[in-house]
Amino acid sequence: MTKKVAVLTSGGDAPGMNAAIRSVIRCGVRKGWQMFGVQHGYQGLISGNIYEMNTRDVGGIIQRGGTMLGSARCPEFMTVDGRKLAIRNMYQLGIDSLVVIGGNGTQTGSYELHRMGFPVVGIASTIDNDLCGSDITIGVDTALNIALEAIDRLKVTASSHQRAFILEVMGRKCGYLALMSGIAGGAEAITLPEIPTDPEELAQTLQAAYEHGKSHALVVAAEGADYNAAKLTEFFVTNRDRLGFSVRSTILGHVQRGGTPSAYDRNLGSRFGLGAIEALDRGETGVLVGQIASKITTTPLEDIVGKTKALDMELVRLAKLLD
Ligand code: F6P
């Protein structure tokens, strides 16, 4: 039976979203389905900003960061009336299912649509890697490599001036980006939202690095940690005399979201797109498409919404052994 399927991206954009859009549209068209794109996430569903898309409409986007469909955070969609309007707009165009590409908040929205009886399949996409139901999400690999490049660059200037640098990375309430970029970048210390920071212990680590003759020290701070860049800088500046190093800090912020998607993220987005179309073809809805133990999987949305993926404590142990 010919299906009419719409796709949207919502929440924070993530490099690799375009690969997922391209894959959803092309795999859907190959099945003989009519495919639609929604502009600016849930906002576009509410305002009826929905148009038909074909194979050629997604040409030349796989290498681009961001999302060709645009994204938004939409408070109106959090209301029942907003969602009813969105469903009415889709029914008016004959659209019978929706693919939603996004992270935690976005998939809470898809779950609400599913609970109202509209067939939805989610695709796990956020640089934060905080979404349950997928070991890794679209955008993480690219964001991680951008953070790593920043670390490598900061180390160069830090060494020239014998300074300690604090680099704050994104991730909301999840420390994955901080932990993994910290390990890969050889950071002296990492602060994480999941683990309380002992600033005294951190100061001692920097002091020891200075006394051992290190030319620089690097601390990766997660934006959601109790000690983010601002708080750590304040603490270090008041303890400047015993640290040895002088201290500077950099907040990487949205730079992490703007990169050209890595090969990994393009392939992950492409695989997730096919996963979503195949789930719809099986009549499997109300699920999130993700990757668990290297396999493309589906997990019921009700099992993942409102949860944050826990950090792997083995990796935390590794980071401490290597500092
Ligand atoms: O969820 C992705 C993310 O980039 C977080 O890491 C960050 O805290 C947040 O979005 C920033 O949101 P906004 O783009 O709305 O400023």
Boltz pocket constraint, residues with backbone or C-beta under 6 A from the ligand:
constraints:
  - pocket:
      binder: B
      contacts: [[A, 12], [A, 13], [A, 103], [A, 126], [A, 127], [A, 128], [A, 170], [A, 171], [A, 172], [A, 223], [A, 257]]
      max_distance: 6.0
